[in-house]
Amino acid sequence: MEAGFALWANPSSPHAEGRKARAALEDARERVKAALGWEGEVIFTSGASEAAELAIETARTVHDVASAVEHDAILRGDGPEWTLPVLPDGAADLRALSAESRPSDLPTDDPENRSLVSVQHVNSETGNRQHIGFAAETVHDNGGLLLVDCAQSAGKFALPRMADMGIVSAHKFGGPVGVGALLVKDFAMLHPGGGQERGYRRGTENLPGILGLAAALEACSEPYIDPAVIEPLDAFAAEVRAMGGEWLSDRLSDPTPYIRAVAMPGLSAQAQLMRFDMAGISVSQGSACSSGTMKRSHVLTAMGVPDDTADRTIRVSFGWTTTRAEVERFCEVWLGMVDA
């Protein structure tokens, strides 16, 4: 990022400084593709929310479908035209998807008579991973396009290359805030609508942020976190169950290690958040992007989790800077609240 600030000029300007900035921008674009193993195009954005809006608003489709557990950036405004239900284990009910992958009220020979189907790779509240391969097969068999929200998985898990479009956000894998990207297999899938980013986005590119995004992706390795850091969670989960709490990973179809949801017996999530905050521990109720509203999680509701359990559920996530001592401290404080 320091290098980006040092050479910054508008990458769209034709003068020498602008051309130098453009060269750095295009080099970063190729680095991002290589780090993600993405063979399509990359449109840099201000983050995941803008990438989602760009995909939904400009895709050459006539019908929006999204799973019921998508991020609020996908379920924005009036929401999709059809919502794909999820099973109690958090998996999208892909058997219900086939009939909605192509609208039936338009000519089938119309190349734009297709759906844009949005499925989150790793859920931001539960950590559950969706079966993207099966989703892609279903969507593509019916002529649709698949948009995969990879904000929680990029840099941590292999990118689902069968997606037609993907969403990434730099700060989710150790990069700077305020920058992300929309991955798209082919620009022909989108209607152009701006003066930058090959004509598909408005606004001057954030060159320092984009260089930071590329560098962070290149710094990611597998596993994203040393397994020893989160090892205390195994014993903690057993204690949660024994004390009458609910370890939500137990019900998930494919839980991942870096996001966990846990329901505490007898204490609301709001009360837990305040007590954790006083103990110097930051957790969330529902998605971190909307947790300030303290509203019930739409994800847990869609999964059929009882309201009483959902209202006692917090989300705890672990990043590349998390230490084992911090994980142990979280477990200790949670158990202390139950004993109090």
C-alpha positions as CSV (number, residue, x, y, z in Angstrom):
1,M,0.0,0.0,0.0
2,E,2.9,2.4,0.7
3,A,4.2,1.7,-2.8
4,G,0.7,2.5,-4.2
5,F,0.5,5.8,-2.3
6,A,4.0,6.7,-3.5
7,L,3.2,6.2,-7.2
8,W,-0.5,7.0,-7.1
9,A,-2.1,8.8,-10.0
10,N,-5.5,8.1,-11.7
11,P,-4.9,4.9,-13.6
12,S,-7.2,6.1,-16.3
13,S,-5.1,9.2,-17.1
14,P,-3.1,9.1,-20.3
15,H,0.0,11.0,-18.9
16,A,3.2,9.2,-17.8
17,E,2.2,9.0,-14.1
18,G,-1.2,7.6,-15.0
19,R,0.3,5.0,-17.2
20,K,2.7,4.0,-14.4
21,A,-0.3,3.6,-12.1
22,R,-2.2,1.6,-14.7
23,A,0.7,-0.8,-15.1
24,A,0.7,-1.4,-11.3
25,L,-3.0,-1.9,-11.3
26,E,-2.9,-4.4,-14.1
27,D,0.0,-6.2,-12.5
28,A,-2.1,-6.5,-9.3
29,R,-5.0,-7.8,-11.3
30,E,-2.9,-10.6,-12.7
31,R,-1.5,-11.4,-9.2
32,V,-5.0,-11.7,-7.8
33,K,-6.0,-14.1,-10.6
34,A,-2.9,-16.2,-9.9
35,A,-3.4,-16.2,-6.1
36,L,-7.1,-17.3,-6.5
37,G,-6.6,-19.6,-9.4
38,W,-9.2,-17.6,-11.3
39,E,-9.0,-17.7,-15.1
40,G,-11.7,-15.1,-15.8
41,E,-11.9,-11.4,-15.3
42,V,-11.5,-9.3,-12.2
43,I,-13.3,-6.0,-11.5
44,F,-12.0,-4.2,-8.5
45,T,-14.6,-2.6,-6.2
46,S,-14.9,-0.9,-2.8
47,G,-15.7,-4.2,-1.1
48,A,-18.1,-7.1,-1.1
49,S,-21.3,-5.1,-0.9
50,E,-20.5,-3.1,-4.1
51,A,-19.4,-6.3,-5.9
52,A,-22.7,-7.9,-5.0
53,E,-24.7,-4.9,-6.2
54,L,-22.6,-4.8,-9.4
55,A,-23.3,-8.4,-10.2
56,I,-27.0,-8.3,-9.4
57,E,-27.7,-5.0,-11.1
58,T,-25.7,-5.5,-14.3
59,A,-26.0,-9.3,-15.0
60,R,-27.6,-10.2,-18.3
61,T,-30.4,-12.1,-16.6
62,V,-34.1,-11.5,-16.0
63,H,-34.7,-13.4,-12.7
64,D,-32.9,-13.2,-9.3
65,V,-32.7,-16.3,-7.0
66,A,-30.9,-16.3,-3.7
67,S,-30.7,-18.7,-0.8
68,A,-32.4,-17.7,2.4
69,V,-29.1,-17.5,4.3
70,E,-27.3,-15.0,2.0
71,H,-25.7,-11.9,3.4
72,D,-27.8,-8.8,3.6
73,A,-25.8,-7.3,0.7
74,I,-27.5,-10.0,-1.5
75,L,-30.9,-9.8,0.2
76,R,-31.1,-6.1,-0.1
77,G,-34.1,-3.9,-0.9
78,D,-37.0,-5.9,-2.0
79,G,-34.8,-9.1,-2.1
80,P,-34.7,-11.7,-4.8
81,E,-37.7,-12.6,-6.9
82,W,-37.5,-16.1,-5.5
83,T,-35.8,-17.3,-2.3
84,L,-34.2,-20.7,-2.2
85,P,-35.0,-22.4,1.1
86,V,-32.4,-24.1,3.3
87,L,-32.6,-27.3,5.2
88,P,-32.3,-27.5,9.0
89,D,-28.6,-28.3,8.6
90,G,-28.0,-25.0,6.8
91,A,-27.5,-26.5,3.3
92,A,-29.4,-24.9,0.5
93,D,-32.2,-27.1,-0.7
94,L,-30.8,-27.5,-4.2
95,R,-33.5,-30.0,-5.2
96,A,-35.9,-27.0,-5.1
97,L,-33.7,-25.0,-7.4
98,S,-34.1,-26.7,-10.7
99,A,-37.6,-25.3,-11.5
100,E,-36.5,-21.7,-10.7
101,S,-33.2,-21.7,-12.7
102,R,-35.0,-20.6,-15.9
103,P,-38.1,-18.4,-16.0
104,S,-40.9,-20.2,-17.8
105,D,-42.9,-17.1,-19.0
106,L,-40.3,-16.0,-21.6
107,P,-39.2,-17.6,-24.9
108,T,-36.6,-20.3,-24.2
109,D,-34.5,-19.2,-27.3
110,D,-33.9,-15.8,-25.6
111,P,-30.2,-15.9,-24.5
112,E,-31.0,-13.5,-21.6
113,N,-34.0,-15.6,-20.4
114,R,-32.1,-17.0,-17.5
115,S,-31.6,-16.6,-13.7
116,L,-28.8,-15.2,-11.6
117,V,-28.6,-17.6,-8.6
118,S,-26.7,-16.4,-5.5
119,V,-25.3,-18.9,-3.1
120,Q,-22.8,-18.1,-0.3
121,H,-19.8,-20.3,-0.2
122,V,-19.2,-20.1,3.6
123,N,-22.0,-18.6,5.7
124,S,-21.0,-15.5,7.6
125,E,-23.0,-16.4,10.7
126,T,-22.7,-20.1,11.1
127,G,-19.6,-21.0,9.1
128,N,-21.5,-23.6,7.1
129,R,-20.1,-24.4,3.6
130,Q,-22.4,-24.9,0.7
131,H,-22.0,-27.6,-2.0
132,I,-21.1,-25.2,-4.8
133,G,-20.4,-28.0,-7.3
134,F,-24.0,-29.4,-7.1
135,A,-25.4,-25.9,-7.2
136,A,-23.4,-25.0,-10.3
137,E,-24.5,-28.2,-12.1
138,T,-28.1,-27.5,-11.3
139,V,-27.9,-23.8,-12.4
140,H,-26.0,-24.5,-15.5
141,D,-28.2,-27.4,-16.6
142,N,-31.0,-24.8,-16.7
143,G,-29.1,-22.1,-18.4
144,G,-28.6,-19.9,-15.4
145,L,-25.6,-18.0,-14.0
146,L,-24.2,-18.8,-10.5
147,L,-23.0,-15.9,-8.3
148,V,-21.0,-17.2,-5.3
149,D,-20.3,-15.0,-2.3
150,C,-16.7,-15.9,-1.4
151,A,-16.2,-13.1,1.1
152,Q,-15.8,-15.6,4.0
153,S,-13.9,-18.2,2.1
154,A,-11.4,-16.5,-0.3
155,G,-7.9,-16.8,1.1
156,K,-9.0,-19.6,3.4
157,F,-10.4,-22.3,1.1
158,A,-10.0,-23.1,-2.6
159,L,-12.1,-20.8,-4.8
160,P,-15.1,-22.6,-6.4
161,R,-14.0,-22.3,-10.0
162,M,-17.3,-23.6,-11.4
163,A,-18.9,-20.3,-10.3
164,D,-19.7,-17.8,-13.1
165,M,-19.1,-14.9,-10.7
166,G,-17.5,-14.6,-7.3
167,I,-17.4,-11.9,-4.6
168,V,-14.2,-11.2,-2.5
169,S,-13.4,-8.7,0.2
170,A,-9.9,-7.8,1.2
171,H,-10.3,-7.3,4.9
172,K,-11.7,-10.8,5.3
173,F,-8.2,-12.3,4.6
174,G,-5.9,-9.7,6.2
175,G,-6.0,-7.0,3.5
176,P,-7.2,-3.4,3.9
177,V,-10.8,-2.3,4.4
178,G,-12.7,-0.6,1.5
179,V,-11.5,-2.8,-1.3
180,G,-12.8,-6.0,-2.9
181,A,-13.5,-7.5,-6.3
182,L,-16.1,-9.1,-8.5
183,L,-14.8,-12.1,-10.3
184,V,-16.6,-12.8,-13.6
185,K,-15.8,-15.5,-16.1
186,D,-16.7,-13.3,-19.1
187,F,-17.5,-9.6,-19.3
188,A,-20.3,-10.6,-21.7
189,M,-22.2,-11.8,-18.7
190,L,-22.6,-8.2,-17.6
191,H,-24.1,-5.0,-19.1
192,P,-21.4,-2.3,-19.1
193,G,-22.2,0.8,-17.0
194,G,-19.1,2.8,-16.0
195,G,-16.0,4.6,-17.2
196,Q,-13.5,2.5,-15.2
197,E,-12.6,-1.2,-14.9
198,R,-13.0,-1.9,-18.6
199,G,-16.3,0.1,-18.6
200,Y,-18.0,-2.0,-15.9
201,R,-17.6,0.2,-12.8
202,R,-17.8,3.9,-12.0
203,G,-15.2,5.6,-9.8
204,T,-11.4,5.9,-9.8
205,E,-9.6,2.7,-8.7
206,N,-8.2,2.6,-5.2
207,L,-4.7,1.6,-6.3
208,P,-3.1,1.4,-2.8
209,G,-6.0,-0.7,-1.5
210,I,-5.8,-3.0,-4.6
211,L,-2.1,-3.5,-4.1
212,G,-2.8,-4.4,-0.4
213,L,-5.5,-6.8,-1.5
214,A,-3.1,-8.6,-3.9
215,A,-0.3,-8.7,-1.2
216,A,-2.7,-10.1,1.4
217,L,-3.9,-12.9,-0.9
218,E,-0.4,-13.9,-1.7
219,A,0.4,-14.0,2.0
220,C,-2.4,-16.5,2.7
221,S,-1.5,-20.1,3.2
222,E,-3.2,-23.3,4.1
223,P,-4.4,-23.7,6.8
224,Y,-5.4,-20.1,7.3
225,I,-5.0,-20.5,11.1
226,D,-2.6,-22.9,12.9
227,P,-5.0,-25.7,14.1
228,A,-3.3,-25.4,17.5
229,V,-4.8,-22.0,17.9
230,I,-8.4,-23.1,17.8
231,E,-7.8,-26.6,19.3
232,P,-9.4,-25.5,22.7
233,L,-12.7,-25.3,21.0
234,D,-13.1,-29.1,20.9
235,A,-13.1,-29.4,24.7
236,F,-15.2,-26.2,24.9
237,A,-17.9,-27.6,22.6
238,A,-18.2,-30.6,24.9
239,E,-18.7,-28.4,27.9
240,V,-21.3,-26.3,26.1
241,R,-23.3,-29.4,25.4
242,A,-23.0,-30.6,29.0
243,M,-24.1,-27.3,30.4
244,G,-27.3,-27.2,28.2
245,G,-26.0,-24.9,25.5
246,E,-26.1,-25.5,21.8
247,W,-23.0,-25.8,19.6
248,L,-24.6,-24.9,16.3
249,S,-21.8,-26.7,14.3
250,D,-23.4,-30.0,15.5
251,R,-26.4,-29.4,13.2
252,L,-24.5,-28.1,10.1
253,S,-24.0,-30.0,6.9
254,D,-20.4,-28.8,6.4
255,P,-19.1,-26.7,9.3
256,T,-15.8,-24.8,8.8
257,P,-13.4,-23.9,11.6
258,Y,-13.1,-20.1,11.5
259,I,-16.7,-19.1,12.3
260,R,-18.7,-20.7,15.1
261,A,-22.2,-20.0,16.5
262,V,-23.1,-21.0,20.1
263,A,-26.3,-20.6,22.1
264,M,-25.9,-20.0,25.9
265,P,-28.6,-21.3,28.2
266,G,-30.5,-18.6,30.1
267,L,-28.9,-15.5,28.8
268,S,-29.8,-13.4,25.7
269,A,-27.3,-12.7,23.0
270,Q,-27.5,-9.0,23.7
271,A,-26.6,-9.5,27.4
272,Q,-23.7,-11.8,26.3
273,L,-22.3,-9.2,23.9
274,M,-22.2,-6.5,26.6
275,R,-20.5,-8.8,29.1
276,F,-18.0,-10.0,26.5
277,D,-17.3,-6.4,25.6
278,M,-16.6,-5.6,29.2
279,A,-14.2,-8.5,29.3
280,G,-12.4,-7.2,26.2
281,I,-13.8,-9.8,23.8
282,S,-15.5,-8.8,20.6
283,V,-18.3,-11.1,19.4
284,S,-21.4,-10.6,17.3
285,Q,-25.1,-11.5,17.2
286,G,-25.8,-12.5,13.6
287,S,-23.8,-11.0,10.8
288,A,-21.2,-8.5,12.0
289,C,-22.4,-6.1,9.2
290,S,-25.8,-5.8,10.7
291,S,-25.2,-6.8,14.4
292,G,-25.6,-3.2,15.5
293,T,-29.3,-3.6,15.0
294,M,-29.5,-6.4,17.5
295,K,-32.2,-8.1,15.3
296,R,-32.8,-11.8,15.2
297,S,-30.7,-13.7,12.7
298,H,-32.4,-14.3,9.4
299,V,-30.0,-17.2,8.9
300,L,-31.0,-19.1,12.0
301,T,-34.7,-18.4,11.3
302,A,-34.3,-19.8,7.8
303,M,-32.7,-22.9,9.3
304,G,-35.7,-23.4,11.6
305,V,-33.7,-22.7,14.8
306,P,-36.3,-21.9,17.5
307,D,-36.6,-18.2,18.3
308,D,-35.6,-18.7,21.9
309,T,-32.4,-20.5,20.8
310,A,-31.7,-17.9,18.1
311,D,-32.0,-15.1,20.6
312,R,-29.3,-16.7,22.8
313,T,-26.9,-17.4,19.9
314,I,-23.7,-15.4,19.4
315,R,-21.2,-15.6,16.5
316,V,-17.5,-15.8,17.2
317,S,-14.9,-15.8,14.4
318,F,-11.2,-16.3,14.4
319,G,-8.7,-14.4,12.2
320,W,-5.1,-14.7,11.1
321,T,-4.0,-12.7,14.2
322,T,-6.0,-14.7,16.7
323,T,-3.9,-16.4,19.4
324,R,-4.6,-19.6,21.3
325,A,-4.6,-17.5,24.5
326,E,-7.4,-15.4,23.1
327,V,-9.4,-18.5,22.2
328,E,-8.9,-19.9,25.7
329,R,-10.0,-16.6,27.2
330,F,-13.2,-16.6,25.2
331,C,-14.0,-20.2,26.4
332,E,-13.3,-19.2,30.0
333,V,-15.5,-16.1,29.9
334,W,-18.4,-18.0,28.2
335,L,-18.3,-20.8,30.8
336,G,-18.0,-18.2,33.6
337,M,-21.2,-16.5,32.4
338,V,-23.2,-19.8,32.6
339,D,-21.9,-20.5,36.1
340,A,-22.7,-17.0,37.3
